[in-house]
Amino acid sequence: MRRMQKTITLLLVALCVGTVSLKAQSQEVVAQGATLSITLDKALEIALSENPTIKIADKEIERTNYAKKEAIGNLIPSVSGSASYQRALKDSPMFFSGFMASMLGFKEGDGMRNPSLRNSYTAGVDVTVPLFSMGLYKNIQLANLNVEVALEASRESKVALKNEVEKAYYMALLAENSFEVIEASMKNAEENYRNIKLKYNEGVVAEFDMIRSEVQVSNIRPSYIQAKNNLLITDLQLKLLMGLPLDITLAIEGDLMEFKDEYKRDNNLYGYTLDKNTDLRKLTLQEGLLQKQLQLQKTQRMPTLGAAFSYNLITQNNNFKFGKYIWYDTPTIGLSLSVPIFNGFTLKNKEKQTKLAIDQLHLQKEYVTSGLNVQVSNALNTMSNAVEEIEANISSVNLAERACEISKTRYDSGLGTLVELNDAEVALTQAMLNYNSAIYSYLTAKSDYIKLLGNSF
């Protein structure tokens, strides 16, 4: 027993060591307390492997496949065996009538008891084969459609998860960039405050400038704290979507600025079709299920034909000397035909219900299609507006940087005021935040747009 346990343990260790997977990598990171570097592709790969919704969808595919095999199994001959034993508590009567009674010296209706054969044994095998049953074939077609529905549901889960992970990743990049911008602004304000305080101590600048610079630091600090908190929130959200432990440390690779020219590479993105949209495909498959269900209901009007073979062994005796028993076999073969004649209009009412459900589905499909076109239009408009904002913010950032340099030079030379310098720094910070936000808006709108088209997976 110990040897077997040792062998199993060695096999499991070898499997764990030899299998290169992201799950094993993440578990190793957790065990070692190290940092897991995450790119967008890696985040998607881990999420599609570890997210519970994907695992649930895969289980549903497995379940429907077994249901399909069950439906096919109904066409295979079924075999059953049976055995029985009975013992008579007293002698069984034997009755005679007519000619046989007169020959034996009995009156008609007289009888006698059989003094033997109280033990009765029966054993047999029964085989049934469905020769024709249209309902069975429709059930198999229905099972095939259920597998397709499960596959589409799995694809829908992956498309939705990809969209959520992409937006969470972009949000993490936005949080990092925003934190860096505000942190830089905070450090710059603190540096200005130190310089002005030194000048105030030397009597070069007025007390108002020192107080104003200190207030500037205080004004930026809440935004700095909020930006730092946003980093934690986006980090937790990304871990949750990826199915990773919340105590693991993530290092988000990349920078939002890497995607600043993304819109220039998406010239062919705007021609679209909703053929692969998961909502519409699910409705189409549901319509197919209802059509098959209607056909299945109609098969209940059709006859069914089956074949049966039975082979039984029978013996009777009054003792338990089994070796001396004489067994008699009774093989039989036959056909059974069942023809439905009247079912109280229940089938007719079922068919009407199914037809009404199909009509409802058509109306729902039209409504969903209209809604999807509106969502696609909104996504395209958001992308278009984001492109305009990106291009406008490029100029704004350049101008704000130049204005900040000029204001600092003017203030250091005594030609400008601290108010001008603070205003220029605030304008630069806001321009950079707006630039980052515009890039994020474009990327998230594009992700939503691709999700609506259902082109992924």
Secondary structure, DSSP 8 states (H G I E B T S, - for coil): -HHHHHHHHHHHHHHHHH---HHHHHHHHHHHT-EEEE-HHHHHHHHHHH-HHHHHHHHHHHHHHHHHHHHHHTTS-EEEEEEEEEE-SS-EEEE--HHHHHHTT--TT-EEEE-S--EEEEEEEEEEEEEE-HHHHHHHHHHHHHHHHHHHHHHHHHHHHHHHHHHHHHHHHHHHHHHHHHHHHHHHHHHHHHHHHHHHHTTSS-HHHHHHHHHHHHHHHHHHHHHHHHHHHHHHHHHHHHT--TTSEEEE-S-GGGGTTGGGG-TT-S----TT-HHHHHHHHHHHHHHHHHHHHHGGGS-EEEEEEEEEEEEEESS--GGG---EEEEEEEEEEE-----TTHHHHHHHHHHHHHHHHHHHHHHHHHHHHHHHHHHHHHHHHHHHHHHHHHHHHHHHHHHHHHHHHHHHTTSS-HHHHHHHHHHHHHHHHHHHHHHHHHHHHHHHHHHHHT---
